[in-house]
């Protein structure tokens, strides 16, 4: 009798758990579902239920220079920042995992710091930094609002992701393979290229993907750093939404959701996302 | 002789490796130190400058901006609203996030990876896009109001946009994935056998959760609370879009002040935001640790 009761309470608990979990999942996805729905509305005013459905808002995107330019700038920034981030981040992770030296922990924390500093603080700090840099160079170079200034900020955002994920995959890497290669006469660069890099590739790919997405989606910091008349895609979306919501901005949002979803699916083929986040 | 030669080689190698270590980590360290630490120091220096309306900023060493913030009812109101919203969102994220994190950690389906990706995707599409989704739902002719009016629950549409409630709902959705992912990884590291042990000793699910799971998951719970609290304090896009121009939180205040050209005050508010977040986080971490240390 008691046993039957105990099993019932476990069954009940399981049901309560699954219901709560499903509700939380729906809550997380609700805004994405509703914005996708809106992008297919026939009429411009976002009143529910829609008068009909159409794809015309997607056709209109390519004609909107603000969003096309924003998308291009965001992609350019993301790709360049990720390339630079990998170029400096992978060696840094190698150093942190291979060498023991005083201050190693501090350096590790320093490289992860840009992830901890709130976006608005990062933005204000870089803004005043650029102001000071312009004063120091006598105003000969336009730094504030320049693409280079914006890019340097995005590199900062990428580095922690690369360092963190490459470090994680280095931790599971068997070092005796490298020693074997060197015993067989390979020099350091060959060893890195032929042995280490293939071994840590999942971490590098994950680092690149997360770095790119962090740069691509960055809003708060970029707000302070974009020059007049230029915007990244997230800023273009924010500024449009401050004015109004309609199916055309929803279509742009869906394009961004699809782009990022695809990037995640591609990365998942290299490294299981559930193991790196 | 042979020993001396080996020593000489190893010393040389150590010198060489020190050099290569520096070459490997140098560039990244330089970028972060020069690109982040120096700007933060300059930002702090700016916050001690004086703002003179027509001259913009005048070099000074004064805590005027900080005094202004903490003596003005408007700014204090913004401050307490921000702390309140961040706290409500953090508690809600913990309550809503735990069941989902537990289900994801213990599920045996082949679709686990897809389910995790569904949690991660919204996190990456950006806050503005997610705010757009809530705007679709919350509008006076939006989906929720259409449902309420359609079922005859209300006669006139309920004002949901530009309210504190809308901002809270939006921030919870933004922060929930972070909480879920943090909790999920810590629950996965807890051996399932301890749960079975509790059940076989006669515990019902509630007692198993409260007496076994909760204490074991505590490090992850603290980490999740800290992370979501920081994100809640610093939310920008959600309060701007769902709260409207009248609803003010700290991050939009910083941006507004910088845009107005009041750099010293903007810098000071930025610093107050960063320090408060850090201090409250440390207090939360310490008190939770103390309470559950056995």
Interface residues (C-beta under 8 A of the other chain):
Chain A: X6 X9 X10 X12 X13 X14 X16 X17 X18 X20 X21 X23 X24 X25 X27 X28 X29 X30 X31 X32 X33 X34 X35 X37 X38 X45 X46 X47 X48 X49 X87 X88 X89 X91 X92 X94 X95 X96 X98 X99 X101 X107 X110 X111 X113 X114 X116 X117 X118 X119 X120 X121 X122 X123 X124 X125 X126 X127 X128 X129 X131 X132 X152 X153 X155 X156 X159 X163 X213 X217 X219 X220 X223 X224 X234 X237 X238 X241 X242 X245 X249 X250 X253 X256 X257 X260 X261 X264 X265 X268 X272 X273 X274 X277
Chain B: X17 X18 X21 X23 X24 X25 X27 X28 X29 X31 X32 X33 X35 X36 X37 X38 X39 X40 X42 X43 X46 X96 X97 X99 X100 X102 X103 X104 X112 X113 X115 X116 X117 X118 X119 X120 X121 X122 X124 X125 X126 X127 X128 X129 X130 X131 X132 X133 X134 X135 X136 X137 X139 X141 X142 X143 X145 X146 X170 X172 X173 X176 X177 X180 X181 X199 X202 X204 X205 X206 X230 X233 X234 X236 X237 X240 X241 X250 X251 X254 X255 X258 X263 X266 X267 X270 X271 X273 X274 X277
